[in-house]
Amino acid sequence: MKNFYIVTINSLISGDKQKVKKQTKLINAGRNPEANFGIVNPPVYHASTVLFPSVAALDKATANPYEGVYYGLNGTPTTFALQEALAELEGYTQAIAVPSGLAAIVGALLAFLDHGDHLLMVDSVYGPTRRFCDGMLKSFGVETTYYDPTIGAAINKLMRSKTKVIFTESPGSLTFEVQDVPAIVKEAHAGGAKVILDNTWGGGVFFSASKSGVDISVQAATKYISGHSDVMLGTIAMNDVDNIKIRSSIRDLGYGAAPDDCYLALRGLRTINARLPVHERSALKLANWLSKRTEVERVLHPALSSCSGHEIWKRDFTGSSGLFSFVLKSEFNKTQVSAMIDHMQLFKIGYSWGGFESLIVPYDAHPPRSAQPWKLGQLIRIHAGLEAVEDMINDLEAGFIRLNA
Ligand SMILES: Cc1ncc(COP(=O)(O)O)c(C=O)c1O
């Protein structure tokens, strides 16, 4: 017996796809309750071996390893359901799920870089991406040049005939410079290079990589897509033109996203448009409150004019997420900073971000920077979770009392 509601949403989606808003598409993409006893969410399929009815069927699947169910490593229907929704989120025709955000970055870079090639990498990049460039990529004979995140169209001065990729991360997840991605895309394409963007901060909601001409958008789905601090997953979104190259790179690396994690990420994705505005509102309140504190030198939040690239953020983004930093005045020493952070009640100390809970981490942004020295002092990075913002402010207020003690 057909369920009336399911028939209604499916015809809404298929009948008038262009008119349906992205938010609505995200609720329905990758779902097929009619094929699944009317159950709302797709089931979790675990697989290594996939059986074929004949040698001819085996040969056909072997010749087309990126289409359909072939071997567990290449994904199960659970993976494909998530990938369909991810492509919708990012506005590309294709998406791949991989076991971590870093795996997505490595897999996308290796798809386009060969021995002797040159990579332009933003200086504000996520630390482990930098480590991969300075370690493995270097030993494989790929040269990396770090560029100032505010460079914009002047990136063309750093491009060489062997520059195959320009990697962007906007904003940087520690120092929050917003990059002029459309200007970089224009120069990159004029010089024959691909642009990869780490789009994790905006979650695919606040910045459209595809509309800005970015070739490949990667995200740590560990953050806002899954949203509950219990999943390790990365995503790569791209158009058909780059699809096989990237899928082949992922295959050679042996990356396969776990079906349970794909299920959880897909479940998280359904509520991303409900969660992000709450993170946004709270982070903005905290950022404005912090900018009035006498202990604070500067707040690095893209929606505040004190942040580098704020004007570009206004032009290119539709909102801001829950992650930002502030810089303490130089008079505070490490013991005072630890006293502030060690005894927070809501802001817990821990890496990663994008979950429902608030986090706080002290950082020193000096050592890794090589294109432009980092001139500001002690950074404290905050992730505003989904707690009441008044409670978060009370927690920070008590922290400042300990800092000053
Ligand atoms: C901006 C950014 N990109 C990528 C990653 C890597 O994600 P994962 O931890 O899933 O490897 C992180 C993780 O903190 C991140 O903050």
The ligand as a Gaussian input file, in Angstrom:
#p B3LYP/6-31G(d) Opt

LIG

0 1
 C       38.994000      23.558000       8.630000
 C       39.222000      22.088000       8.814000
 N       39.434000      21.334000       7.732000
 C       39.658000      20.025000       7.837000
 C       39.680000      19.396000       9.058000
 C       39.982000      17.939000       9.125000
 O       38.867000      17.184000       9.481000
 P       38.997000      15.754000      10.145000
 O       39.291000      15.983000      11.587000
 O       37.679000      15.117000       9.885000
 O       40.119000      15.053000       9.453000
 C       39.449000      20.131000      10.216000
 C       39.455000      19.481000      11.531000
 O       39.547000      20.082000      12.578000
 C       39.229000      21.532000      10.079000
 O       39.030000      22.313000      11.160000

